Amino acid sequence: MTKFGTLHEDGTLTNVREISQESIGKCPHFIFVVGHYRDDESCRCDDPVYRAMMIKDWGYRESDFRGIPLRDIIA
């Protein structure tokens, strides 16, 4: 398991979330950002809104997602 959280100056850790290394390894980009993973530990590379953010804010290209179909989003 990989543990993510906020480490404070006094040594306390809050906002802790653990994600299995297996789940991180299933992400085509091995992203180490806790918010990139859903509660079921699947990555958001197939989420159209999240993917657009990855392209705009993180510098990915659409071609980086070749072979990763988009998930249908139900409102």
MARDRENRO-661740 format. One record per atom (N, C-alpha, C, O): atom name; x, y, z. Coordinates in steps of 0.1 Angstrom, whole numbers, padded with zeros to 4 digits. Each point is the difference from the previous one (the first is absolute). Layout:
<rs>
<r><site>CA</site><X>X</X><Y>Y</Y><Z>Z</Z></r>
...
</rs>
This chain:
<rs>
<r><site>N</site><X>0008</X><Y>-0012</Y><Z>0000</Z></r>
<r><site>CA</site><X>-0008</X><Y>0012</Y><Z>0000</Z></r>
<r><site>C</site><X>0009</X><Y>0012</Y><Z>0000</Z></r>
<r><site>O</site><X>0011</X><Y>0001</Y><Z>0006</Z></r>
<r><site>N</site><X>-0016</X><Y>0010</Y><Z>-0013</Z></r>
<r><site>CA</site><X>0007</X><Y>0013</Y><Z>0000</Z></r>
<r><site>C</site><X>-0010</X><Y>0009</Y><Z>0008</Z></r>
<r><site>O</site><X>-0012</X><Y>0001</Y><Z>-0003</Z></r>
<r><site>N</site><X>0018</X><Y>0006</Y><Z>0013</Z></r>
<r><site>CA</site><X>-0008</X><Y>0009</Y><Z>0008</Z></r>
<r><site>C</site><X>0002</X><Y>0014</Y><Z>-0004</Z></r>
<r><site>O</site><X>0011</X><Y>0005</Y><Z>-0002</Z></r>
<r><site>N</site><X>-0022</X><Y>0002</Y><Z>-0001</Z></r>
<r><site>CA</site><X>0000</X><Y>0014</Y><Z>-0003</Z></r>
<r><site>C</site><X>-0006</X><Y>0008</Y><Z>0012</Z></r>
<r><site>O</site><X>-0009</X><Y>-0005</Y><Z>0006</Z></r>
<r><site>N</site><X>0014</X><Y>0017</Y><Z>-0004</Z></r>
<r><site>CA</site><X>-0006</X><Y>0008</Y><Z>0011</Z></r>
<r><site>C</site><X>0007</X><Y>0013</Y><Z>0000</Z></r>
<r><site>O</site><X>0009</X><Y>0003</Y><Z>-0007</Z></r>
<r><site>N</site><X>-0014</X><Y>0005</Y><Z>0017</Z></r>
<r><site>CA</site><X>0006</X><Y>0013</Y><Z>0002</Z></r>
<r><site>C</site><X>0008</X><Y>-0001</Y><Z>0013</Z></r>
<r><site>O</site><X>-0005</X><Y>-0002</Y><Z>0011</Z></r>
<r><site>N</site><X>0018</X><Y>0004</Y><Z>-0012</Z></r>
<r><site>CA</site><X>0010</X><Y>0000</Y><Z>0011</Z></r>
<r><site>C</site><X>0001</X><Y>0014</Y><Z>0005</Z></r>
<r><site>O</site><X>0005</X><Y>0009</Y><Z>-0007</Z></r>
<r><site>N</site><X>-0008</X><Y>-0007</Y><Z>0020</Z></r>
<r><site>CA</site><X>0001</X><Y>0013</Y><Z>0006</Z></r>
<r><site>C</site><X>0013</X><Y>0002</Y><Z>0007</Z></r>
<r><site>O</site><X>0007</X><Y>-0009</Y><Z>0003</Z></r>
<r><site>N</site><X>-0003</X><Y>0022</Y><Z>0000</Z></r>
<r><site>CA</site><X>0013</X><Y>0003</Y><Z>0006</Z></r>
<r><site>C</site><X>0002</X><Y>-0007</Y><Z>0014</Z></r>
<r><site>O</site><X>0011</X><Y>-0004</Y><Z>0003</Z></r>
<r><site>N</site><X>-0022</X><Y>0001</Y><Z>0004</Z></r>
<r><site>CA</site><X>0001</X><Y>-0007</Y><Z>0013</Z></r>
<r><site>C</site><X>0001</X><Y>-0015</Y><Z>-0002</Z></r>
<r><site>O</site><X>0000</X><Y>-0007</Y><Z>0010</Z></r>
<r><site>N</site><X>0000</X><Y>0002</Y><Z>-0022</Z></r>
<r><site>CA</site><X>0002</X><Y>-0014</Y><Z>-0003</Z></r>
<r><site>C</site><X>-0013</X><Y>-0008</Y><Z>-0001</Z></r>
<r><site>O</site><X>0000</X><Y>-0012</Y><Z>-0003</Z></r>
<r><site>N</site><X>-0011</X><Y>0019</Y><Z>0005</Z></r>
<r><site>CA</site><X>-0013</X><Y>-0007</Y><Z>-0002</Z></r>
<r><site>C</site><X>-0004</X><Y>-0002</Y><Z>-0015</Z></r>
<r><site>O</site><X>0004</X><Y>0009</Y><Z>-0008</Z></r>
<r><site>N</site><X>-0011</X><Y>-0019</Y><Z>0005</Z></r>
<r><site>CA</site><X>-0004</X><Y>-0003</Y><Z>-0013</Z></r>
<r><site>C</site><X>-0015</X><Y>0000</Y><Z>-0001</Z></r>
<r><site>O</site><X>-0006</X><Y>-0008</Y><Z>0008</Z></r>
<r><site>N</site><X>0000</X><Y>0015</Y><Z>-0017</Z></r>
<r><site>CA</site><X>-0014</X><Y>0001</Y><Z>-0001</Z></r>
<r><site>C</site><X>-0004</X><Y>-0003</Y><Z>-0015</Z></r>
<r><site>O</site><X>0009</X><Y>-0001</Y><Z>-0008</Z></r>
<r><site>N</site><X>-0021</X><Y>0000</Y><Z>0005</Z></r>
<r><site>CA</site><X>-0005</X><Y>-0002</Y><Z>-0013</Z></r>
<r><site>C</site><X>0006</X><Y>-0013</Y><Z>-0006</Z></r>
<r><site>O</site><X>0004</X><Y>0000</Y><Z>-0012</Z></r>
<r><site>N</site><X>-0003</X><Y>-0010</Y><Z>0020</Z></r>
<r><site>CA</site><X>0007</X><Y>-0012</Y><Z>-0004</Z></r>
<r><site>C</site><X>-0009</X><Y>-0009</Y><Z>-0009</Z></r>
<r><site>O</site><X>-0011</X><Y>-0002</Y><Z>0002</Z></r>
<r><site>N</site><X>0017</X><Y>-0002</Y><Z>-0013</Z></r>
<r><site>CA</site><X>-0006</X><Y>-0010</Y><Z>-0009</Z></r>
<r><site>C</site><X>0010</X><Y>-0009</Y><Z>-0005</Z></r>
<r><site>O</site><X>0011</X><Y>0004</Y><Z>-0004</Z></r>
<r><site>N</site><X>-0014</X><Y>-0017</Y><Z>0004</Z></r>
<r><site>CA</site><X>0009</X><Y>-0010</Y><Z>-0005</Z></r>
<r><site>C</site><X>-0005</X><Y>-0006</Y><Z>-0013</Z></r>
<r><site>O</site><X>-0012</X><Y>-0002</Y><Z>-0002</Z></r>
<r><site>N</site><X>0021</X><Y>0000</Y><Z>-0008</Z></r>
<r><site>CA</site><X>-0003</X><Y>-0005</Y><Z>-0013</Z></r>
<r><site>C</site><X>0010</X><Y>-0011</Y><Z>-0002</Z></r>
<r><site>O</site><X>0012</X><Y>0001</Y><Z>0002</Z></r>
<r><site>N</site><X>-0016</X><Y>-0013</Y><Z>-0007</Z></r>
<r><site>CA</site><X>0009</X><Y>-0011</Y><Z>-0002</Z></r>
<r><site>C</site><X>0009</X><Y>0003</Y><Z>-0011</Z></r>
<r><site>O</site><X>-0003</X><Y>0007</Y><Z>-0010</Z></r>
<r><site>N</site><X>0016</X><Y>-0012</Y><Z>0011</Z></r>
<r><site>CA</site><X>0009</X><Y>0002</Y><Z>-0011</Z></r>
<r><site>C</site><X>-0004</X><Y>-0007</Y><Z>-0012</Z></r>
<r><site>O</site><X>0003</X><Y>0004</Y><Z>-0011</Z></r>
<r><site>N</site><X>-0011</X><Y>-0015</Y><Z>0012</Z></r>
<r><site>CA</site><X>-0006</X><Y>-0006</Y><Z>-0012</Z></r>
<r><site>C</site><X>-0009</X><Y>0009</Y><Z>-0008</Z></r>
<r><site>O</site><X>0001</X><Y>0001</Y><Z>-0012</Z></r>
<r><site>N</site><X>-0009</X><Y>0007</Y><Z>0019</Z></r>
<r><site>CA</site><X>-0009</X><Y>0009</Y><Z>-0006</Z></r>
<r><site>C</site><X>0008</X><Y>0011</Y><Z>-0007</Z></r>
<r><site>O</site><X>-0003</X><Y>0004</Y><Z>-0011</Z></r>
<r><site>N</site><X>0013</X><Y>0002</Y><Z>0017</Z></r>
<r><site>CA</site><X>0009</X><Y>0010</Y><Z>-0006</Z></r>
<r><site>C</site><X>0007</X><Y>-0006</Y><Z>-0012</Z></r>
<r><site>O</site><X>0001</X><Y>0007</Y><Z>-0010</Z></r>
<r><site>N</site><X>0003</X><Y>-0019</Y><Z>0011</Z></r>
<r><site>CA</site><X>0006</X><Y>-0006</Y><Z>-0011</Z></r>
<r><site>C</site><X>-0009</X><Y>-0003</Y><Z>-0012</Z></r>
<r><site>O</site><X>0005</X><Y>-0001</Y><Z>-0012</Z></r>
<r><site>N</site><X>-0018</X><Y>0000</Y><Z>0014</Z></r>
<r><site>CA</site><X>-0009</X><Y>-0001</Y><Z>-0011</Z></r>
<r><site>C</site><X>-0003</X><Y>0012</Y><Z>-0008</Z></r>
<r><site>O</site><X>-0004</X><Y>0000</Y><Z>-0011</Z></r>
<r><site>N</site><X>0007</X><Y>0012</Y><Z>0017</Z></r>
<r><site>CA</site><X>-0001</X><Y>0013</Y><Z>-0007</Z></r>
<r><site>C</site><X>0011</X><Y>0000</Y><Z>-0011</Z></r>
<r><site>O</site><X>0011</X><Y>-0002</Y><Z>0003</Z></r>
<r><site>N</site><X>-0015</X><Y>0005</Y><Z>-0015</Z></r>
<r><site>CA</site><X>0009</X><Y>0000</Y><Z>-0011</Z></r>
<r><site>C</site><X>0012</X><Y>0011</Y><Z>0002</Z></r>
<r><site>O</site><X>0010</X><Y>-0002</Y><Z>-0006</Z></r>
<r><site>N</site><X>-0012</X><Y>0011</Y><Z>0015</Z></r>
<r><site>CA</site><X>0010</X><Y>0011</Y><Z>0002</Z></r>
<r><site>C</site><X>0006</X><Y>-0001</Y><Z>0014</Z></r>
<r><site>O</site><X>0008</X><Y>0009</Y><Z>0004</Z></r>
<r><site>N</site><X>-0012</X><Y>-0019</Y><Z>0004</Z></r>
<r><site>CA</site><X>0005</X><Y>-0001</Y><Z>0014</Z></r>
<r><site>C</site><X>0000</X><Y>0013</Y><Z>0008</Z></r>
<r><site>O</site><X>0010</X><Y>0004</Y><Z>0005</Z></r>
<r><site>N</site><X>-0021</X><Y>0002</Y><Z>-0005</Z></r>
<r><site>CA</site><X>-0002</X><Y>0013</Y><Z>0006</Z></r>
<r><site>C</site><X>-0001</X><Y>-0001</Y><Z>0016</Z></r>
<r><site>O</site><X>-0007</X><Y>-0008</Y><Z>0005</Z></r>
<r><site>N</site><X>0016</X><Y>0016</Y><Z>0001</Z></r>
<r><site>CA</site><X>0000</X><Y>0000</Y><Z>0015</Z></r>
<r><site>C</site><X>-0007</X><Y>0012</Y><Z>0006</Z></r>
<r><site>O</site><X>0006</X><Y>0008</Y><Z>0008</Z></r>
<r><site>N</site><X>-0018</X><Y>-0006</Y><Z>-0012</Z></r>
<r><site>CA</site><X>-0009</X><Y>0011</Y><Z>0005</Z></r>
<r><site>C</site><X>-0013</X><Y>-0007</Y><Z>0005</Z></r>
<r><site>O</site><X>-0007</X><Y>-0007</Y><Z>-0008</Z></r>
<r><site>N</site><X>0005</X><Y>0008</Y><Z>0021</Z></r>
<r><site>CA</site><X>-0011</X><Y>-0008</Y><Z>0006</Z></r>
<r><site>C</site><X>-0014</X><Y>0003</Y><Z>-0007</Z></r>
<r><site>O</site><X>-0007</X><Y>-0010</Y><Z>-0002</Z></r>
<r><site>N</site><X>0005</X><Y>0022</Y><Z>-0002</Z></r>
<r><site>CA</site><X>-0013</X><Y>0003</Y><Z>-0007</Z></r>
<r><site>C</site><X>-0001</X><Y>-0006</Y><Z>-0014</Z></r>
<r><site>O</site><X>-0011</X><Y>0001</Y><Z>-0005</Z></r>
<r><site>N</site><X>0021</X><Y>-0007</Y><Z>0000</Z></r>
<r><site>CA</site><X>-0001</X><Y>-0006</Y><Z>-0013</Z></r>
<r><site>C</site><X>-0007</X><Y>-0013</Y><Z>0001</Z></r>
<r><site>O</site><X>-0003</X><Y>-0006</Y><Z>-0010</Z></r>
<r><site>N</site><X>0001</X><Y>0001</Y><Z>0022</Z></r>
<r><site>CA</site><X>-0006</X><Y>-0013</Y><Z>0002</Z></r>
<r><site>C</site><X>-0014</X><Y>0001</Y><Z>0006</Z></r>
<r><site>O</site><X>-0002</X><Y>0007</Y><Z>0010</Z></r>
<r><site>N</site><X>-0007</X><Y>-0014</Y><Z>-0015</Z></r>
<r><site>CA</site><X>-0014</X><Y>-0001</Y><Z>0006</Z></r>
<r><site>C</site><X>0000</X><Y>-0008</Y><Z>0013</Z></r>
<r><site>O</site><X>0010</X><Y>-0006</Y><Z>0003</Z></r>
<r><site>N</site><X>-0021</X><Y>0006</Y><Z>0004</Z></r>
<r><site>CA</site><X>-0001</X><Y>-0007</Y><Z>0012</Z></r>
<r><site>C</site><X>0002</X><Y>-0015</Y><Z>-0002</Z></r>
<r><site>O</site><X>0005</X><Y>-0007</Y><Z>0009</Z></r>
<r><site>N</site><X>-0008</X><Y>0002</Y><Z>-0021</Z></r>
<r><site>CA</site><X>0002</X><Y>-0014</Y><Z>-0003</Z></r>
<r><site>C</site><X>0015</X><Y>-0003</Y><Z>-0005</Z></r>
<r><site>O</site><X>0003</X><Y>-0011</Y><Z>-0004</Z></r>
<r><site>N</site><X>0005</X><Y>0021</Y><Z>0004</Z></r>
<r><site>CA</site><X>0014</X><Y>0000</Y><Z>-0003</Z></r>
<r><site>C</site><X>0003</X><Y>0000</Y><Z>-0015</Z></r>
<r><site>O</site><X>0011</X><Y>-0002</Y><Z>-0004</Z></r>
<r><site>N</site><X>-0021</X><Y>0003</Y><Z>-0005</Z></r>
<r><site>CA</site><X>0002</X><Y>0001</Y><Z>-0014</Z></r>
<r><site>C</site><X>0005</X><Y>0014</Y><Z>-0003</Z></r>
<r><site>O</site><X>-0004</X><Y>0010</Y><Z>0006</Z></r>
<r><site>N</site><X>0012</X><Y>-0009</Y><Z>-0016</Z></r>
<r><site>CA</site><X>0006</X><Y>0013</Y><Z>-0004</Z></r>
<r><site>C</site><X>-0010</X><Y>0008</Y><Z>-0009</Z></r>
<r><site>O</site><X>-0009</X><Y>-0006</Y><Z>-0005</Z></r>
<r><site>N</site><X>0011</X><Y>0019</Y><Z>0005</Z></r>
<r><site>CA</site><X>-0010</X><Y>0009</Y><Z>-0007</Z></r>
<r><site>C</site><X>0005</X><Y>0003</Y><Z>-0015</Z></r>
<r><site>O</site><X>-0005</X><Y>0009</Y><Z>-0006</Z></r>
<r><site>N</site><X>0014</X><Y>-0017</Y><Z>0001</Z></r>
<r><site>CA</site><X>0005</X><Y>0003</Y><Z>-0014</Z></r>
<r><site>C</site><X>-0011</X><Y>-0002</Y><Z>-0010</Z></r>
<r><site>O</site><X>0000</X><Y>0005</Y><Z>-0011</Z></r>
<r><site>N</site><X>-0011</X><Y>-0012</Y><Z>0015</Z></r>
<r><site>CA</site><X>-0011</X><Y>-0002</Y><Z>-0009</Z></r>
<r><site>C</site><X>-0012</X><Y>0010</Y><Z>0002</Z></r>
<r><site>O</site><X>-0010</X><Y>-0001</Y><Z>-0006</Z></r>
<r><site>N</site><X>0012</X><Y>0010</Y><Z>0015</Z></r>
<r><site>CA</site><X>-0010</X><Y>0010</Y><Z>0003</Z></r>
<r><site>C</site><X>0002</X><Y>0012</Y><Z>-0009</Z></r>
<r><site>O</site><X>0010</X><Y>0006</Y><Z>0001</Z></r>
<r><site>N</site><X>-0020</X><Y>-0002</Y><Z>-0009</Z></r>
<r><site>CA</site><X>0002</X><Y>0010</Y><Z>-0010</Z></r>
<r><site>C</site><X>0003</X><Y>0014</Y><Z>0006</Z></r>
<r><site>O</site><X>0009</X><Y>0007</Y><Z>-0005</Z></r>
<r><site>N</site><X>-0015</X><Y>-0004</Y><Z>0016</Z></r>
<r><site>CA</site><X>0003</X><Y>0013</Y><Z>0007</Z></r>
<r><site>C</site><X>0014</X><Y>0000</Y><Z>0006</Z></r>
<r><site>O</site><X>0007</X><Y>0010</Y><Z>-0001</Z></r>
<r><site>N</site><X>-0004</X><Y>-0021</Y><Z>0008</Z></r>
<r><site>CA</site><X>0013</X><Y>-0001</Y><Z>0007</Z></r>
<r><site>C</site><X>0011</X><Y>0000</Y><Z>-0011</Z></r>
<r><site>O</site><X>0011</X><Y>0006</Y><Z>0002</Z></r>
<r><site>N</site><X>-0013</X><Y>-0013</Y><Z>-0013</Z></r>
<r><site>CA</site><X>0010</X><Y>-0001</Y><Z>-0010</Z></r>
<r><site>C</site><X>0002</X><Y>0014</Y><Z>-0006</Z></r>
<r><site>O</site><X>0012</X><Y>0003</Y><Z>-0003</Z></r>
<r><site>N</site><X>-0022</X><Y>0004</Y><Z>0001</Z></r>
<r><site>CA</site><X>0001</X><Y>0014</Y><Z>-0006</Z></r>
<r><site>C</site><X>0009</X><Y>0008</Y><Z>0010</Z></r>
<r><site>O</site><X>0008</X><Y>0008</Y><Z>-0005</Z></r>
<r><site>N</site><X>-0010</X><Y>-0009</Y><Z>0018</Z></r>
<r><site>CA</site><X>0009</X><Y>0007</Y><Z>0010</Z></r>
<r><site>C</site><X>0014</X><Y>-0005</Y><Z>-0001</Z></r>
<r><site>O</site><X>0009</X><Y>0009</Y><Z>0000</Z></r>
<r><site>N</site><X>-0007</X><Y>-0022</Y><Z>-0002</Z></r>
<r><site>CA</site><X>0014</X><Y>-0005</Y><Z>-0001</Z></r>
<r><site>C</site><X>0007</X><Y>0006</Y><Z>-0012</Z></r>
<r><site>O</site><X>0012</X><Y>0003</Y><Z>0000</Z></r>
<r><site>N</site><X>-0019</X><Y>-0001</Y><Z>-0011</Z></r>
<r><site>CA</site><X>0005</X><Y>0005</Y><Z>-0012</Z></r>
<r><site>C</site><X>0003</X><Y>0015</Y><Z>0002</Z></r>
<r><site>O</site><X>0011</X><Y>0005</Y><Z>-0004</Z></r>
<r><site>N</site><X>-0021</X><Y>0002</Y><Z>0009</Z></r>
<r><site>CA</site><X>0002</X><Y>0015</Y><Z>0002</Z></r>
<r><site>C</site><X>0010</X><Y>0004</Y><Z>0011</Z></r>
<r><site>O</site><X>0008</X><Y>0008</Y><Z>-0002</Z></r>
<r><site>N</site><X>-0009</X><Y>-0015</Y><Z>0013</Z></r>
<r><site>CA</site><X>0008</X><Y>0004</Y><Z>0012</Z></r>
<r><site>C</site><X>0013</X><Y>-0007</Y><Z>0002</Z></r>
<r><site>O</site><X>0010</X><Y>0005</Y><Z>0005</Z></r>
<r><site>N</site><X>-0010</X><Y>-0018</Y><Z>-0010</Z></r>
<r><site>CA</site><X>0012</X><Y>-0008</Y><Z>0003</Z></r>
<r><site>C</site><X>0009</X><Y>-0002</Y><Z>-0013</Z></r>
<r><site>O</site><X>0010</X><Y>-0006</Y><Z>0001</Z></r>
<r><site>N</site><X>-0015</X><Y>0010</Y><Z>-0012</Z></r>
<r><site>CA</site><X>0008</X><Y>0000</Y><Z>-0012</Z></r>
<r><site>C</site><X>0000</X><Y>-0014</Y><Z>-0008</Z></r>
<r><site>O</site><X>0008</X><Y>-0002</Y><Z>-0009</Z></r>
<r><site>N</site><X>-0018</X><Y>-0006</Y><Z>0013</Z></r>
<r><site>CA</site><X>-0002</X><Y>-0012</Y><Z>-0008</Z></r>
<r><site>C</site><X>-0006</X><Y>0004</Y><Z>-0014</Z></r>
<r><site>O</site><X>-0005</X><Y>0011</Y><Z>-0002</Z></r>
<r><site>N</site><X>0007</X><Y>-0020</Y><Z>-0008</Z></r>
<r><site>CA</site><X>-0006</X><Y>0002</Y><Z>-0013</Z></r>
<r><site>C</site><X>-0011</X><Y>-0011</Y><Z>-0002</Z></r>
<r><site>O</site><X>0001</X><Y>-0011</Y><Z>0006</Z></r>
<r><site>N</site><X>-0010</X><Y>0014</Y><Z>-0015</Z></r>
<r><site>CA</site><X>-0010</X><Y>-0010</Y><Z>-0003</Z></r>
<r><site>C</site><X>0006</X><Y>-0013</Y><Z>-0004</Z></r>
<r><site>O</site><X>-0006</X><Y>-0011</Y><Z>0003</Z></r>
<r><site>N</site><X>0017</X><Y>0011</Y><Z>-0010</Z></r>
<r><site>CA</site><X>0006</X><Y>-0012</Y><Z>-0005</Z></r>
<r><site>C</site><X>0005</X><Y>-0008</Y><Z>0012</Z></r>
<r><site>O</site><X>0003</X><Y>-0012</Y><Z>-0002</Z></r>
<r><site>N</site><X>0000</X><Y>0018</Y><Z>0013</Z></r>
<r><site>CA</site><X>0004</X><Y>-0008</Y><Z>0012</Z></r>
<r><site>C</site><X>-0011</X><Y>-0010</Y><Z>0005</Z></r>
<r><site>O</site><X>0003</X><Y>-0009</Y><Z>0008</Z></r>
<r><site>N</site><X>-0015</X><Y>0011</Y><Z>-0012</Z></r>
<r><site>CA</site><X>-0011</X><Y>-0008</Y><Z>0004</Z></r>
<r><site>C</site><X>-0005</X><Y>-0010</Y><Z>-0011</Z></r>
<r><site>O</site><X>-0011</X><Y>-0006</Y><Z>0001</Z></r>
<r><site>N</site><X>0020</X><Y>0004</Y><Z>-0011</Z></r>
<r><site>CA</site><X>-0004</X><Y>-0009</Y><Z>-0010</Z></r>
<r><site>C</site><X>-0002</X><Y>-0014</Y><Z>0006</Z></r>
<r><site>O</site><X>0008</X><Y>-0005</Y><Z>0008</Z></r>
<r><site>N</site><X>-0019</X><Y>-0001</Y><Z>-0012</Z></r>
<r><site>CA</site><X>-0003</X><Y>-0013</Y><Z>0006</Z></r>
<r><site>C</site><X>-0008</X><Y>0000</Y><Z>0013</Z></r>
<r><site>O</site><X>-0003</X><Y>-0011</Y><Z>0005</Z></r>
<r><site>N</site><X>0000</X><Y>0023</Y><Z>0000</Z></r>
<r><site>CA</site><X>-0007</X><Y>0001</Y><Z>0013</Z></r>
<r><site>C</site><X>-0014</X><Y>0006</Y><Z>-0004</Z></r>
<r><site>O</site><X>-0001</X><Y>0012</Y><Z>-0001</Z></r>
<r><site>N</site><X>-0009</X><Y>-0020</Y><Z>0000</Z></r>
<r><site>CA</site><X>-0013</X><Y>0005</Y><Z>-0003</Z></r>
<r><site>C</site><X>-0006</X><Y>0009</Y><Z>0011</Z></r>
<r><site>O</site><X>0003</X><Y>-0003</Y><Z>0012</Z></r>
<r><site>N</site><X>-0011</X><Y>0013</Y><Z>-0016</Z></r>
<r><site>CA</site><X>-0006</X><Y>0008</Y><Z>0010</Z></r>
<r><site>C</site><X>-0012</X><Y>-0007</Y><Z>0006</Z></r>
<r><site>O</site><X>-0007</X><Y>-0007</Y><Z>-0007</Z></r>
<r><site>N</site><X>0005</X><Y>0009</Y><Z>0020</Z></r>
<r><site>CA</site><X>-0011</X><Y>-0005</Y><Z>0007</Z></r>
<r><site>C</site><X>-0012</X><Y>0009</Y><Z>-0002</Z></r>
<r><site>O</site><X>0001</X><Y>0012</Y><Z>-0001</Z></r>
<r><site>N</site><X>-0013</X><Y>-0018</Y><Z>-0001</Z></r>
<r><site>CA</site><X>-0012</X><Y>0008</Y><Z>-0001</Z></r>
<r><site>C</site><X>-0003</X><Y>0006</Y><Z>0013</Z></r>
<r><site>O</site><X>0000</X><Y>-0007</Y><Z>0010</Z></r>
<r><site>N</site><X>-0003</X><Y>0020</Y><Z>-0009</Z></r>
<r><site>CA</site><X>-0003</X><Y>0007</Y><Z>0012</Z></r>
<r><site>C</site><X>-0016</X><Y>0001</Y><Z>0001</Z></r>
<r><site>O</site><X>-0006</X><Y>0006</Y><Z>-0009</Z></r>
<r><site>N</site><X>0000</X><Y>-0011</Y><Z>0019</Z></r>
<r><site>CA</site><X>-0014</X><Y>0001</Y><Z>0002</Z></r>
<r><site>C</site><X>-0002</X><Y>0011</Y><Z>0010</Z></r>
<r><site>O</site><X>0004</X><Y>-0001</Y><Z>0012</Z></r>
<r><site>N</site><X>-0012</X><Y>0011</Y><Z>-0015</Z></r>
<r><site>CA</site><X>-0002</X><Y>0011</Y><Z>0009</Z></r>
<r><site>C</site><X>-0010</X><Y>-0003</Y><Z>0011</Z></r>
<r><site>O</site><X>-0003</X><Y>0008</Y><Z>0009</Z></r>
</rs>
